[in-house]
């Protein structure tokens, strides 16, 4: 009975450990993303609320959302990410640094999955190539 119990425990570990590791390392962010799931399959709908969704993402993304300057945004366009098409809206803005100064313009991309804001991408150079920007005063008016 002791050997049988040990084998059962080892078998359970062999079966459960890969699932536990997949849960720990399956996402590259702090929250689950729809981008990698089956929900992102098929053609993507245009994000009707892209401005408000982008504001919500930026409020969570920026350490201090107060005092953003020179904010501009491009309307969402379909871009390929990981072999699939998603709507991406590009942003240019100058955030206030922790010391209160302004250093330089930042470029970020808001990615939309199934018509809703999913994440902000830091390295947006290739995603935002050729984007046409318009003023985005809502980003400059953010508060904590």
C-alpha positions as CSV (number, residue, x, y, z in Angstrom):
1,X,0.0,0.0,0.0
2,X,2.9,2.4,0.7
3,X,4.4,1.9,-2.7
4,X,1.1,2.3,-4.4
5,X,0.4,5.6,-2.6
6,X,3.8,7.0,-3.5
7,X,3.2,6.1,-7.2
8,X,-0.2,7.8,-7.1
9,X,1.4,11.0,-5.7
10,X,4.2,11.0,-8.3
11,X,1.7,10.4,-11.1
12,X,-0.5,13.3,-9.8
13,X,2.6,15.6,-9.7
14,X,3.6,14.6,-13.2
15,X,0.1,15.4,-14.5
16,X,-0.6,18.5,-12.4
17,X,2.8,20.2,-12.5
18,X,2.7,21.1,-16.3
19,X,-0.7,22.6,-15.8
20,X,0.4,24.7,-12.9
21,X,3.5,25.9,-14.8
22,X,1.3,26.8,-17.8
23,X,-1.0,28.9,-15.5
24,X,2.0,30.7,-14.1
25,X,3.9,31.4,-17.3
26,X,1.1,31.5,-19.9
27,X,0.6,35.2,-19.9
28,X,3.2,38.0,-20.5
29,X,1.2,40.6,-18.6
30,X,-0.2,41.1,-15.2
31,X,-3.7,40.2,-16.4
32,X,-5.0,37.6,-18.8
33,X,-5.2,38.8,-22.4
34,X,-7.7,37.9,-25.0
35,X,-5.0,38.1,-27.7
36,X,-3.8,34.6,-27.1
37,X,-7.2,33.0,-26.4
38,X,-9.7,31.4,-28.8
39,X,-11.9,34.5,-28.3
40,X,-9.6,36.5,-30.5
41,X,-10.1,34.2,-33.6
42,X,-11.9,35.5,-36.7
43,X,-12.3,39.0,-38.0
44,X,-12.0,41.7,-35.4
45,X,-14.8,44.3,-35.0
46,X,-14.0,47.9,-35.1
47,X,-13.6,49.3,-31.6
48,X,-16.5,51.8,-31.4
49,X,-15.4,53.1,-27.9
50,X,-11.7,53.3,-28.8
51,X,-11.2,56.7,-27.2
52,X,-12.7,55.9,-23.8
53,X,-11.0,52.4,-23.8
54,X,-7.7,54.0,-24.6
55,X,-8.1,56.5,-21.7
56,X,-8.9,53.6,-19.4
57,X,-5.8,51.7,-20.5
58,X,-3.6,54.8,-20.2
59,X,-4.9,55.6,-16.7
60,X,-3.7,52.1,-15.6
61,X,-0.5,52.3,-17.7
62,X,0.9,55.6,-16.6
63,X,2.3,56.0,-13.1
64,X,1.1,59.6,-13.0
65,X,-1.6,60.3,-15.5
66,X,-1.8,64.0,-14.5
67,X,0.0,66.6,-16.6
68,X,0.3,64.8,-19.9
69,X,1.1,67.2,-22.7
70,X,1.1,67.2,-26.5
71,X,-1.3,64.2,-26.7
72,X,-2.2,63.0,-30.2
73,X,-3.9,59.8,-31.3
74,X,-4.4,58.0,-34.6
75,X,-7.7,56.2,-35.4
76,X,-7.5,52.4,-35.1
77,X,-6.3,50.5,-38.1
78,X,-5.9,46.7,-38.6
79,X,-2.3,45.6,-37.9
80,X,-0.8,42.1,-37.7
81,X,0.3,41.0,-34.3
82,X,1.5,37.5,-33.7
83,X,0.1,36.4,-37.1
84,X,-3.4,37.7,-36.5
85,X,-5.1,41.0,-37.3
86,X,-6.0,43.4,-34.5
87,X,-7.1,47.0,-34.4
88,X,-4.3,49.3,-33.1
89,X,-4.6,53.0,-32.2
90,X,-1.3,54.8,-31.9
91,X,-0.5,57.6,-29.4
92,X,2.1,60.3,-29.1
93,X,2.3,62.1,-25.8
94,X,4.7,63.7,-23.3
95,X,4.2,62.5,-19.8
96,X,5.3,64.3,-16.7
97,X,8.3,62.6,-15.1
98,X,8.4,61.8,-11.3
99,X,10.5,64.9,-10.7
100,X,7.9,67.1,-12.4
101,X,9.9,67.7,-15.6
102,X,9.1,66.8,-19.2
103,X,11.8,64.8,-21.1
104,X,10.5,63.6,-24.4
105,X,7.7,62.5,-26.6
106,X,6.6,58.9,-26.2
107,X,4.9,56.6,-28.8
108,X,2.6,53.8,-27.6
109,X,0.0,51.7,-29.3
110,X,-3.4,50.6,-27.8
111,X,-4.4,47.1,-29.0
112,X,-8.1,46.2,-29.3
113,X,-9.4,42.7,-29.2
114,X,-13.0,41.9,-30.0
115,X,-13.8,45.6,-30.1
116,X,-12.4,46.4,-26.6
117,X,-9.1,47.8,-25.3
118,X,-6.7,45.0,-24.4
119,X,-3.3,46.4,-23.7
120,X,-0.7,49.2,-24.3
121,X,2.4,48.3,-26.3
122,X,5.6,50.1,-25.5
123,X,7.6,49.4,-28.7
124,X,5.1,50.8,-31.2
125,X,7.5,51.9,-33.9
126,X,6.6,49.3,-36.5
127,X,2.9,49.1,-35.5
128,X,2.5,52.9,-35.8
129,X,4.5,53.4,-39.1
130,X,2.5,55.8,-41.3
131,X,-0.1,56.7,-38.7
132,X,-2.0,60.0,-39.1
133,X,-2.4,61.7,-35.7
134,X,-5.0,64.1,-34.5
135,X,-5.2,66.0,-31.1
136,X,-6.3,63.9,-28.2
137,X,-7.2,66.4,-25.4
138,X,-8.9,63.9,-23.3
139,X,-5.5,62.3,-22.5
140,X,-4.2,65.7,-21.3
141,X,-7.2,66.2,-19.0
142,X,-6.7,62.9,-17.1
143,X,-6.7,63.0,-13.3
144,X,-5.9,60.3,-10.7
